[in-house]
Amino acid sequence: MGQTARVSAIVWIAAVSLAAWVWLSLCQGSFWRTDVRLPVRREPTEWPSVCVVVPARDEAEMLPASLPSLLAQDYPGRAEVFLVDDGSSDGTGDLARELARRHGGLPLTVGSPGEPPPGWTGKLWAVRHGIALARAREPEYLLLTDADIAHAPGSLRELVAAARSGGFDVVSQMARLRVESLWERLVVPAFVYFFAQLYPFRRIGRRGARTAAAAGGCVLLRTEAAERARIPDAIRHAVIDDVALARAVKGTGGHIWLGLADLVDSVRPYPRLHDLWRMVSRSAYAQLRHNPLLLAGTVLGLALVYLVPPLALLTGLAVGHAATAVLGGLAWLVMTGTYVPMLRYYRQPLWLAPLLPFTAFLYLLMTVDSAVQHYRGRGAAWKGRTYTRPDTVADEV
């Protein structure tokens, strides 16, 4: 009797996992599709002015591969780059000036904001300083981009054309992250896949939809919308600043768009698991609003959705219970199928798709570790600064 009850429980758990995957694949904004690229656009008759703001802290290693691409933008209107050297110790500011002298292109201004006051994350304090410098030029748009992001020559032109054509206050693209090492192949495409599952791109661009998100590496922001939403002051505490920015703009009536990039790439390497672990755990618990109940629910949810299918299949085969094996196998098959488009976008071999449960288990551990670090008082860190304020993204907007 007891063994029968245990088998029945496993069957029900496997059935719930399969039902969850059917619902996710059909009802979660087609999150698994990778065809959300820059919307239909036409070139404006008169190109608006744009100021590019680049917060940079100890980025001398990245700048030679990223900054020249910004300076070389093929943009018909007036554009200028403002790099904010946020207390770097590796000569970031001097290197930026040298690269500008060597490569030419768009005008470059290098500024330094000093140490952030209490209540500000360092990156957003640097962004605030860059926006203040840019304000004297009275730009219609601000491009907020990170120091590890390389733009193809027509990137800015395409972003502005999309914003103008669609009437968007924010046009953001998730840069194609580097995928070269074994761990990058296992973790990076899944990172974008999980993000899209949490924030389906199709819902973000829909007027009236509550879903809001952006990708901090590439955010074209209408200056008027930034002022209306008090960016960045209104989100000054946010660790996950890109999502907070999108929510603030959308909360004040703005129209936003987010999709995958074809012309924007991250040049930052994450060769070891440790590097990727730090990237994820830095903000994972902040995403859960530092709430233990949300953490517990997330761990259970990840286990049910990603870990149960392979375990049910193997258990069913081991004990000879066909229903358990079939339900687990079907759930794993649906999961694998939804992951294939992301692997194709990243030009990765499809044999990685069935390994998604393993990668999800790593993310589960990273999320738990993020909470452990928070309660040890280490908080989230950005470029050597640690923030322990127990805020949430929701607090900021």
C-alpha positions, 0 to 999 in steps of 0.5 A: 500500500505504501509503495503504491501511494508513493508511485501514485504521488510520483505520477501526479507530480510528473503530471503537474510538471507536464501540465506546467510545460504545456501551459508555459509553451502555449500561454506564457507569451511565446517566450521561447520564440526568438523572432522578436527583433527590432520592429518595423521601422522607417528612417525619419526625414530629420534625425534627432540628436542622441547622447550616448552614456557609458558608465565605466568602472575598471573597464580598461580590458573591455574598452578597446573592443567596445568603445571604438564601435560606439565612436564609429557609429554611422548616424546621420544626426548629431551624436556624442558619447559621454563615458563616465569613469566611475572611480576606476583604478586601471586607467579607464578614463585615460584609455578612453581618451587615447582610443578617441584620439586614435580612432576618431569618430563621434565626439567623446567626453570623459567625466567622473562623478566621485563616490556615490552618496548613500542610497545610490548604487554606483552604476546609477550614480554614474548614469546620473552624472552622464545624463547631467553632462548630456543635458547641456546638448538637449538631446531627444534621445539617450542611449544607455549602454555598458562599457562591455557592449560593442555596436555594429556601425548601424546600431544607433541608426536602427535603434532611433528609426525603430523608436521613431517609427513605433512611437516608443519611449524605450527601445532596448535590445538584449545584447548577444552575450559571448558563448565560447567556453564550455560553461558559457555554452551551458549557462549563457543561452539558458540565462536569456531563455530564463529571462524571456520566460520571466519577461516575455518580450511580446508582452513588454511591447504591448500597450496596456500589458503590465510586463516591463523589462529592459536589457541594461546593455542597450537602452535607447531612452527618450529624454522626455520620458526619462524626465517624466519618470525621474530616471535615474533618481526614482530607481537610485537604489535598484540593483536590477536597474534595467528592469526598474527603469522599464517599470518606471517609464511604463508606470508613467505611461511610456511605451517600451519595447525589448527584443533580441539583438542582431547588431549589439554584442557583449565582449565580456568573457565568462570563461569559468563557472565561477564568473557566471555564478557571480554574474547570476548570484549578484542580483538573483535574490534582489529579483525575489525582493529579498523575500524568503517565501518567494525564494522557497517558491522559486526553488520549488518551482524550478524543481517541479518544472525543470528537475522533475521531468528527467527524474520522473523518466528515470524513476519510471524506467527504473521501477517499471512504471510506464505512466511515470516514465511517459509523463516525465519524458513528455515534459522533458521533450516539451522543455527541450523543444522550447529551448532549441530556438535559443540555442539556434540564436546563439549558434550552439549545437542542439545536443545541449538542449536536453541538458537544460535541467542540469543548467536549471539546477545550477541556477537554483543553486546560484539563487540560493547562494545569492540569498545566503550572501545577502543574509551574511551581509555581503549583499549585491556587488557591482565593480567592487562595491557592495550594496546591502540595502534590502530594497526591491525593484518594486520599491523603486517604482 
